[in-house]
Amino acid sequence: MDYPLRKSRSCIGKRSALATALLITGLCAGGCSFNLGSLGPGDKEEPKTTAAAAPATRGLSAKTDPQEAKVQAARGASLAQSGQSAEALVALNTAIDLDPYSAQAFYQRGMLYQSEKKYEFAIADFTSANGLTPQQADPLLGRAHCYLALGKNQEAAADLDEASSVAPGNAQVWMARGAAYEKLGNREKAADSFSRAMLLRPNDQPARDGVTRNGGRTG
């Protein structure tokens, strides 16, 4: 095993840490928006995990209305995208009151909390969404971004391992997985992840840089 000069190794380490931080920031830019077309309520079994750690909504409705919940969830997502966070939160809380099995509402509220850097609340909502739709990568990816922001890199890597197995064609998952393993110091898995992202997006320069930075081959 090679042991380069200590001063050189320190400089390389600083550059690598900076590059990883910039990569994670880029991955989360714009609220980490994903396609929710397949993120539905799934079956109606009781979820194993709930958003108990998230702030309570304004009180559960006397009756459920899944259709209206979908309308409110979509409205909340639209309001969040237009920067109306307070109004978006009201709509999403209403959606969850109307349908406590709405994976979409939990996911969208998690995205809203994530954009406001309320990572623990976001993690709780992504966990609920994942419990309701366990074969979807988006809640896992959202939760992993929050873990990375909190420095919980091992937890992020575990989520991204699972996400990459259910959505191997998702380049964002591979990019985030590369960032997680790079922060953990596992250059082999980081390079492999960035390589897989590069195969999916050949012109993606951050993916190419990630491969090179971690000792992989881009050609």
Secondary structure, 3 states (H helix, E strand, C coil): CCCCCHHHHHHHHHHHHHHHHHHHHHHHHHHCCCCCCCCCCCCCCCCCCCCCCCCCCCCCCCCCCHHHHHHHHHHHHHHHHCCCHHHHHHHHHHHHHHCCCCHHHHHHHHHHHHHCCCHHHHHHHHHHHHHHCCCCHHHHHHHHHHHHHCCCHHHHHHHHHHHHHHCCCCHHHHHHHHHHHHHHCCHHHHHHHHHHHHHHCCCCHHHHHHHHHCCCCCC
